Amino acid sequence: MKWTGGLIIAMLLLTGIIFSRCGGHGNVIDTVASPIAQAVNKIKVADSYYNRKIQLKTSVFYRANQYKRAWLKKRRPDKMFKAFINEVQESEQYGFVAEDYRIAELQEAVKALYDNRKRTDADISDVDIRITASFFLFTTHLIEGRVRYPGAKDFLWVRGMPLENDIALLLQMESGSDLRKELQDLHPKDPEYKKLQEALKEYRTLEKADTFPRIRESLTIKPGESNEAIPGIRRKLMLTKYVSEGTGDSPVLDEQLVEALKKFQEHHGLEPDGKLDRHTLRFLNIPLRDKSQLIRLNLERLRWHPHVQGKGDEIVVNVPEYMLRVYRNNKEKMKMRVILGAEFTPTPVFHDTLKYIVFSPTWIVPKSIFEKEFLPKLQEDPGHYSIDRFKFYKDGHEIDPFEEPWTEEDLDIDAYRVVENPGDANSLGKVKFIMPNDYSIYLHDTPADQLFERDERALSHGCIRVEKPEELAAYLLSDQNDWTMEKVREAMKSQEPIQVNLPKPIPVYIVYRTAWVDDDGMVNFREDIYGHDERHLARLGSNESGG
């Protein structure tokens, strides 16, 4: 049975269920000499959110463990302590900072403890509690991630947060191998996680050789042209395997370098034309050390994602990539371009489930769009919007827009509602895919197909416009025998909305990944279109040991 963290803690506190390891009287904390509550209250870790959580977990653990020490015996530390230290020291491979968990301080405290022949049980217990607090900070970071603050709230998933069972895990661990296995199980199950770990290791090695000077981004170098910056660009591309070693230092943008640049551009979301322009040069100028940090940040973002195994169908929209992918059992079945929210109306990052499809939809104009876009045009010309395309309502009754006093200063905007009829020009196109959520975000078609040809597609009010709505609808309804592609197209031409409920809701993940590894093993990077990278990196902190 899987329990959430809150339920585990409640059950342990209310029922006194004990998961204890073997241990004698000498391994029990004297709660008179070493009051748990006072010792825990002295623990200060991370910010206030994590501090409260670690204090609670530590208190509950000792209570459930009958106050037995977890890490330290009378004459030596348990082997689990060394196993925990090793795990933390290796955690830099997935973007952690080992000293966040005060490892050196704990090692010194343990050494000093056992070097002191006059040590008391209270001395041992005090250090044991500190180790336990460090352990729960570490496991909480594995489960929830290291960044949690108001500015990251869009990245805290609305539903499906990972199970929090680290208290039960520690209670049941009996050896160092147990600890290693259980901690590994707390990591995200997404296959991308291990790929990014390997990429982080590689880039931290490569960054030491990245000593190339910055290139002036105002340059424009076309295939066949020469420039003194070309040899440096060629050598930098060798580092990241775009150019084979031993190809010389020619200053000419030759055919081989053009092909390498095309691949580089593809992996950075640019038009693969082989030209050296400001967009390509800007990505080439990013130090590999900075790219290592981006890989590290995106490992962190995978820890924010609900810890679920990919089973059945799921839809993933990666915002910085402007792409939607459909997976079945972790295998990609379909992908398409998408148009997302503009800078001031960004698409939020969240998880929900797609429950039904509406063919030939109407569009109820949101209040904010009515006030900012519709009303000014109605004030200039009440006939601006065709009454064949739009219906206007006031207090629930249909009205004639020519008869409304749109220019009145005390106009009650809340009384009005505008509905766009189904049709070729409908703003939602001919089909929408609904996943009920607090953000009013959904997937839909668009009559402006030409916008999908743009590289940068942050253009909407927040909803997600899909490039291949027919194919997506047909795929999602493929398990229903009567919904053929022909029937889908007919439904998209209907004069009235047609709602089709999915027999099984499909998970939809709106993610924000600016670095990932593709099927060819190459690391892809994308523009930070909403500026989340800078804010999150500031909170994540640096990792100097990787340099």
VOGU-3710 file (C-alpha; in Angstrom, 3 decimals, decimal comma):
1> mkwtggliia> 0,000/0,000/0,000  1,304/3,468/-0,949  0,745/6,261/1,546  1,210/9,994/1,217  3,575/11,734/3,619  0,794/13,375/5,640  -1,016/10,073/6,084  2,174/8,275/7,113  2,958/10,878/9,753  -0,613/10,918/11,051
11> mllltgiifs> -0,757/7,137/11,326  2,573/6,963/13,117  1,530/9,627/15,603  -1,994/8,377/16,249  -1,498/4,652/16,296  2,083/4,311/17,498  2,934/1,766/14,792  6,573/0,757/15,269  8,967/-0,290/12,525  12,072/-0,920/14,619
21> rcgghgnvid> 15,448/-2,387/13,833  17,280/-4,634/16,247  19,078/-2,823/19,036  19,746/-3,106/22,726  19,078/-0,764/25,625  22,393/1,044/25,108  21,235/2,275/21,724  18,157/4,064/23,103  18,066/7,830/23,576  17,503/8,936/27,151
31> tvaspiaqav> 14,769/11,476/26,535  15,305/13,024/29,972  19,006/13,682/29,359  18,407/14,430/25,654  14,862/15,734/25,130  13,998/15,094/21,469  11,817/18,180/21,129  14,543/20,533/22,394  17,230/18,928/20,246  15,048/19,044/17,142
41> nkikvadsyy> 14,107/22,671/17,752  17,803/23,566/17,582  18,092/22,094/14,093  18,235/24,851/11,488  18,250/23,725/7,891  17,499/25,505/4,624  14,514/27,873/4,570  11,550/27,911/6,933  9,468/25,485/4,837  12,130/22,778/4,859
51> nrkiqlktsv> 13,109/23,585/8,443  9,585/22,879/9,717  9,323/19,748/7,642  12,670/18,340/8,795  11,876/19,036/12,449  8,548/17,211/12,157  10,023/14,224/10,318  12,862/13,903/12,827  10,505/14,003/15,801  8,088/11,493/14,283
61> fyranqykra> 10,902/9,135/13,309  12,358/8,818/16,823  8,940/8,448/18,371  8,037/5,663/15,932  11,448/4,034/16,419  11,002/3,839/20,204  13,740/6,468/20,528  16,455/4,139/19,279  19,419/5,856/17,666  19,558/5,420/13,894
71> wlkkrrpdkm> 23,222/5,946/13,015  25,546/5,731/16,012  26,388/2,859/18,333  28,150/3,009/21,687  31,665/2,552/20,286  31,395/3,232/16,559  29,029/4,545/13,901  26,695/2,108/12,165  27,627/1,189/8,575  24,515/3,046/7,465
81> fkafinevqe> 26,183/6,328/8,407  29,026/5,707/5,970  26,528/4,651/3,303  24,601/7,899/3,792  27,795/9,973/3,593  28,751/8,216/0,351  25,326/8,868/-1,162  25,478/12,566/-0,364  29,030/12,910/-1,651  27,944/11,335/-4,934
91> seqygfvaed> 24,844/13,536/-5,190  26,645/16,183/-7,246  26,140/13,884/-10,242  22,460/14,791/-10,185  22,934/18,441/-9,348  22,946/18,554/-5,555  25,482/20,414/-3,431  26,880/17,991/-0,847  27,613/20,644/1,746  23,938/21,624/1,864
101> yriaelqeav> 23,702/18,607/4,161  26,684/19,623/6,341  28,508/16,410/5,556  31,994/17,613/6,532  30,603/19,014/9,777  28,864/15,724/10,591  31,967/13,676/9,787  34,055/15,860/12,097  31,433/15,617/14,833  31,373/11,808/14,604
111> kalydnrkrt> 35,180/11,579/14,647  35,430/13,920/17,634  32,697/11,959/19,395  34,501/8,621/19,192  37,902/10,194/19,894  36,454/11,448/23,178  36,689/8,668/25,749  34,487/10,658/28,105  31,600/10,841/25,675  28,162/10,331/27,138
121> dadisdvdir> 25,004/8,819/25,740  23,642/12,351/25,507  26,625/13,358/23,307  25,993/10,397/20,995  22,271/11,091/20,849  22,802/14,760/19,964  24,934/13,877/16,925  22,529/11,081/15,929  19,670/13,581/15,799  21,734/15,942/13,627
131> itasfflftt> 22,467/13,111/11,169  18,770/12,195/11,026  17,850/15,802/10,262  20,427/15,877/7,458  19,012/12,616/6,083  15,471/13,970/5,960  16,614/17,190/4,302  18,311/15,058/1,654  15,301/12,792/1,095  12,891/15,742/1,038
141> hliegrvryp> 15,016/17,347/-1,681  14,940/14,084/-3,654  11,168/13,878/-3,331  10,199/17,529/-3,822  13,271/19,227/-5,239  15,637/21,786/-3,730  13,800/24,918/-4,886  10,587/25,954/-3,231  9,638/29,620/-3,006  6,774/31,910/-4,137
151> gakdflwvrg> 8,328/32,667/-7,517  8,378/28,954/-8,397  4,727/28,300/-7,565  3,837/27,717/-11,222  6,130/24,698/-11,112  4,514/23,021/-8,110  2,167/20,495/-9,617  -1,515/20,849/-8,839  -2,082/17,110/-8,705  -0,015/13,964/-8,458
161> mplendiall> 2,768/15,092/-6,132  5,154/12,206/-5,383  4,584/9,899/-2,457  6,421/10,987/0,657  7,457/7,850/2,489  10,979/8,620/3,686  10,106/8,169/7,385  8,870/4,640/6,739  11,941/3,960/4,603  14,383/4,928/7,364
171> lqmesgsdlr> 12,452/2,900/9,923  12,802/-0,216/7,787  16,422/0,149/6,643  18,824/-2,378/8,124  22,016/-1,961/6,104  24,005/0,353/3,881  22,813/-1,512/0,796  19,213/-0,987/1,953  19,878/2,740/2,257  21,407/3,008/-1,197
181> kelqdlhpkd> 18,579/1,052/-2,826  15,812/3,007/-1,100  17,383/6,395/-1,836  17,773/5,476/-5,493  14,073/4,633/-5,551  13,211/8,199/-4,513  14,635/9,607/-7,745  12,319/10,470/-10,668  11,394/7,507/-12,875  11,449/9,573/-16,071
191> peykklqeal> 14,048/8,010/-18,449  15,241/11,550/-19,188  16,611/11,839/-15,638  19,452/9,343/-16,143  20,251/10,806/-19,553  20,638/14,259/-18,043  22,833/12,859/-15,272  25,227/11,512/-17,915  25,079/14,831/-19,770  25,920/16,747/-16,586
201> keyrtlekad> 28,957/14,536/-15,990  30,122/15,047/-19,580  29,629/18,814/-19,629  31,430/19,267/-16,320  34,433/17,592/-17,928  34,126/19,585/-21,151  33,749/22,952/-19,445  37,349/22,786/-18,216  38,522/22,993/-21,830  36,122/25,808/-22,753
211> tfprireslt> 38,574/28,704/-22,773  37,411/30,270/-26,035  36,936/34,061/-26,231  33,509/35,560/-26,765  32,567/36,160/-30,402  31,064/39,449/-31,503  27,375/38,653/-32,041  26,850/41,374/-34,621  28,802/39,228/-37,089  27,033/37,555/-40,003
221> ikpgesneai> 29,087/34,896/-41,764  27,619/33,002/-44,709  28,744/29,633/-46,101  31,950/29,998/-48,092  33,050/33,191/-46,341  36,181/33,548/-44,201  36,550/35,091/-40,758  39,194/34,989/-38,040  36,551/33,739/-35,558  35,938/30,509/-37,538
231> pgirrklmlt> 38,862/28,425/-36,157  37,725/29,074/-32,566  34,128/28,191/-33,455  35,326/24,996/-35,124  37,328/23,957/-32,034  34,426/24,729/-29,685  32,111/22,578/-31,802  34,687/19,777/-31,554  34,232/19,794/-27,776  30,542/18,988/-28,063
241> kyvsegtgds> 31,004/16,432/-30,880  29,545/18,507/-33,703  32,883/18,498/-35,558  35,320/15,582/-35,704  38,776/16,110/-34,255  41,675/16,648/-36,633  39,701/18,666/-39,186  42,106/21,600/-39,154  41,811/25,278/-38,327  40,574/26,652/-41,638
251> pvldeqlvea> 39,095/30,192/-41,339  36,512/29,336/-44,015  32,893/28,468/-43,226  33,240/25,350/-45,340  30,733/22,603/-46,114  31,769/20,452/-43,159  31,333/23,316/-40,686  28,021/24,314/-42,296  26,659/20,805/-41,690  27,912/20,907/-38,085
261> lkkfqehhgl> 26,251/24,292/-37,548  22,961/22,970/-38,933  22,963/20,216/-36,301  23,947/22,708/-33,609  21,087/24,984/-34,674  18,578/22,117/-34,625  19,638/21,238/-31,079  19,124/24,853/-30,003  15,734/25,449/-31,624  17,083/27,609/-34,457
271> epdgkldrht> 16,493/27,496/-38,196  19,099/25,013/-39,502  20,493/27,169/-42,312  24,219/26,801/-41,533  24,718/30,563/-41,293  26,531/32,257/-38,446  24,137/34,997/-37,351  23,425/36,654/-34,014  21,039/33,914/-32,843  23,537/31,112/-33,513
281> lrflniplrd> 26,467/33,114/-32,155  24,563/33,896/-28,960  24,160/30,175/-28,217  27,786/29,512/-29,230  28,881/32,202/-26,763  27,187/30,492/-23,809  30,038/29,011/-21,729  29,809/25,249/-21,250  29,903/25,907/-17,519  26,622/27,814/-17,871
291> ksqlirlnle> 25,184/24,939/-19,914  26,207/22,554/-17,108  24,146/24,695/-14,755  21,178/24,530/-17,121  21,428/20,729/-17,205  21,577/20,738/-13,410  18,498/22,983/-13,237  16,520/20,717/-15,541  17,406/17,702/-13,407  15,836/19,674/-10,559
301> rlrwhphvqg> 12,711/20,331/-12,622  12,294/16,604/-13,201  12,148/16,241/-9,407  9,209/18,668/-9,370  7,360/16,431/-11,825  4,972/13,887/-10,281  6,898/10,652/-9,693  4,875/8,330/-11,889  5,800/5,619/-14,365  4,717/6,230/-17,905
311> kgdeivvnvp> 1,953/3,698/-18,438  -0,748/4,066/-21,049  -1,156/7,315/-22,960  0,122/10,673/-21,790  0,588/14,072/-23,414  3,644/16,205/-22,680  3,940/19,827/-23,810  7,419/21,322/-23,420  6,930/25,075/-23,348  10,437/26,310/-24,346
321> eymlrvyrnn> 10,536/23,771/-27,197  7,056/24,736/-28,502  6,347/21,015/-28,960  3,675/18,518/-27,940  4,366/14,793/-27,775  2,025/11,875/-27,207  3,501/8,842/-25,467  2,223/5,344/-24,875  4,152/3,297/-22,316  7,036/5,800/-22,519
331> kekmkmrvil> 7,285/5,466/-26,324  6,647/8,486/-28,531  3,633/8,004/-30,809  3,089/11,494/-32,162  4,599/14,969/-32,003  3,572/18,373/-33,290  4,345/22,047/-32,972  2,343/24,208/-30,614  1,705/27,902/-30,060  1,889/28,993/-26,433
341> gaeftptpvf> 1,259/31,972/-24,199  3,001/35,253/-24,922  5,413/36,843/-22,437  2,681/38,688/-20,537  0,154/35,825/-20,742  2,456/32,838/-20,151  1,245/29,259/-20,294  1,427/27,904/-16,725  3,269/24,711/-15,830  0,953/22,109/-14,323
351> hdtlkyivfs> -0,442/18,593/-14,563  -4,047/17,580/-15,193  -6,086/15,092/-17,205  -7,727/15,456/-20,602  -11,335/14,312/-20,195  -13,258/15,229/-23,329  -13,073/16,677/-26,832  -15,400/19,284/-28,328  -15,721/19,427/-32,109  -16,949/22,664/-33,738
361> ptwivpksif> -16,659/24,528/-30,428  -17,984/27,904/-29,453  -15,630/30,334/-27,739  -16,753/32,260/-24,688  -14,596/35,378/-24,706  -12,802/35,693/-21,335  -13,623/38,792/-19,325  -10,042/40,073/-19,518  -10,010/39,828/-23,329  -13,462/41,429/-23,572
371> ekeflpklqe> -12,328/44,379/-21,456  -8,903/44,910/-23,051  -9,568/44,011/-26,683  -13,287/43,852/-27,513  -14,596/46,845/-25,598  -12,256/49,488/-27,122  -13,251/48,359/-30,623  -16,948/48,332/-29,726  -16,607/51,872/-28,398  -15,176/52,974/-31,747
381> dpghysidrf> -17,590/50,927/-33,864  -20,465/48,843/-32,403  -20,584/46,931/-35,692  -16,916/45,922/-35,621  -17,816/42,322/-34,783  -20,063/40,463/-37,199  -23,307/39,325/-35,560  -23,111/36,185/-37,734  -19,851/35,267/-36,027  -20,431/36,636/-32,514
391> kfykdgheid> -23,422/36,712/-30,189  -23,627/39,332/-27,434  -25,409/38,795/-24,121  -26,238/41,060/-21,203  -27,481/39,532/-17,933  -28,031/36,281/-19,829  -30,183/37,804/-22,610  -29,029/38,194/-26,201  -28,591/41,855/-27,232  -27,889/43,975/-30,296
401> pfeepwteed> -24,390/45,553/-29,917  -25,606/48,671/-31,762  -28,038/49,416/-28,921  -25,529/49,252/-26,049  -23,978/52,370/-24,423  -20,399/51,046/-24,737  -18,845/54,448/-24,003  -20,501/54,957/-20,602  -17,959/55,436/-17,791  -19,861/53,261/-15,290
411> ldidayrvve> -20,486/50,413/-17,757  -20,973/47,148/-15,854  -18,510/44,894/-17,683  -19,477/41,860/-15,604  -22,980/41,946/-17,074  -21,750/41,152/-20,599  -20,810/37,891/-22,289  -19,621/37,361/-25,858  -19,783/33,977/-27,591  -18,106/33,166/-30,903
421> npgdanslgk> -20,081/30,715/-33,036  -18,584/27,546/-34,564  -17,054/28,027/-37,974  -13,869/28,313/-40,020  -12,939/31,630/-38,390  -13,583/30,533/-34,780  -10,635/31,466/-32,573  -10,466/27,898/-31,236  -10,525/26,427/-34,710  -12,628/23,315/-35,226
431> vkfimpndys> -11,805/21,273/-32,141  -10,693/21,771/-28,542  -9,331/19,288/-26,021  -10,517/19,925/-22,479  -8,627/19,203/-19,264  -10,634/21,024/-16,570  -8,250/23,087/-14,431  -8,049/26,256/-12,362  -6,061/28,059/-15,071  -8,730/27,706/-17,827
441> iylhdtpadq> -6,009/26,292/-20,087  -6,790/23,757/-22,807  -5,516/22,520/-26,175  -7,230/23,682/-29,356  -7,087/24,136/-33,102  -6,521/27,554/-34,726  -7,504/29,157/-38,036  -4,055/30,859/-38,159  -2,066/27,821/-39,332  0,681/29,994/-40,826
451> lferderals> 1,929/30,867/-37,318  3,285/27,336/-36,860  6,029/28,168/-39,370  7,625/30,599/-36,911  10,550/29,468/-34,759  9,338/31,533/-31,807  5,689/30,785/-31,092  4,863/32,487/-27,786  1,797/34,216/-29,231  -1,388/33,143/-27,423
461> hgcirvekpe> -3,300/34,303/-24,365  -2,082/31,199/-22,513  -3,931/28,297/-24,115  -2,114/25,804/-26,338  -2,806/25,768/-30,073  -1,900/22,473/-31,732  -0,534/21,994/-35,240  -2,279/18,679/-36,037  -5,702/18,749/-34,365  -7,272/16,154/-36,680
471> elaayllsdq> -4,509/13,604/-36,069  -4,544/14,232/-32,322  -8,325/13,806/-32,083  -8,253/10,650/-34,205  -5,485/9,147/-32,060  -7,239/9,928/-28,775  -10,478/8,372/-30,081  -8,826/5,436/-31,853  -9,981/2,993/-29,161  -13,583/3,868/-30,022
481> ndwtmekvre> -14,256/1,955/-33,225  -16,845/4,334/-34,639  -14,510/7,361/-34,543  -12,652/7,108/-37,848  -10,632/9,975/-39,358  -13,557/10,599/-41,725  -15,956/10,949/-38,790  -13,521/13,315/-37,036  -13,447/15,563/-40,110  -17,226/15,524/-40,362
491> amksqepiqv> -17,555/16,524/-36,705  -15,151/19,408/-37,276  -17,554/20,770/-39,925  -20,660/20,620/-37,714  -22,778/23,743/-37,225  -23,213/22,883/-33,542  -20,695/21,778/-30,879  -20,270/18,005/-30,435  -18,802/16,780/-27,149  -17,105/13,375/-26,971
501> nlpkpipvyi> -16,040/12,068/-23,569  -12,884/9,979/-23,412  -13,481/6,548/-21,851  -10,259/6,968/-19,869  -8,838/10,388/-18,911  -5,345/11,003/-20,310  -2,633/12,716/-18,195  -1,358/15,998/-19,609  1,922/17,488/-18,403  2,819/21,070/-19,253
511> vyrtawvddd> 6,566/21,180/-18,567  9,343/23,766/-18,814  12,559/22,075/-19,912  15,324/24,180/-21,409  17,808/21,264/-21,563  17,234/17,597/-22,398  18,912/14,681/-24,196  17,417/13,430/-27,460  17,305/9,879/-28,812  20,678/10,399/-30,527
521> gmvnfrediy> 22,322/11,222/-27,203  22,797/14,919/-28,018  21,953/17,587/-25,453  19,340/20,079/-26,634  19,002/23,598/-25,231  16,227/26,117/-25,709  15,545/29,793/-25,154  14,265/30,652/-21,672  11,156/32,311/-23,087  9,579/33,294/-19,747
531> ghderhlarl> 12,771/34,027/-17,789  12,278/31,131/-15,377  15,863/29,869/-15,712  17,473/32,942/-14,225  15,116/33,034/-11,244  15,361/29,318/-10,531  19,143/29,170/-10,926  19,472/31,975/-8,391  17,553/29,881/-5,876  19,205/26,595/-6,811
541> gsnesgg> 22,654/28,000/-6,014  25,965/27,261/-7,656  28,005/24,096/-7,558  31,615/25,170/-7,650  32,936/21,624/-7,348  31,907/20,925/-10,911  34,232/23,558/-12,390
//
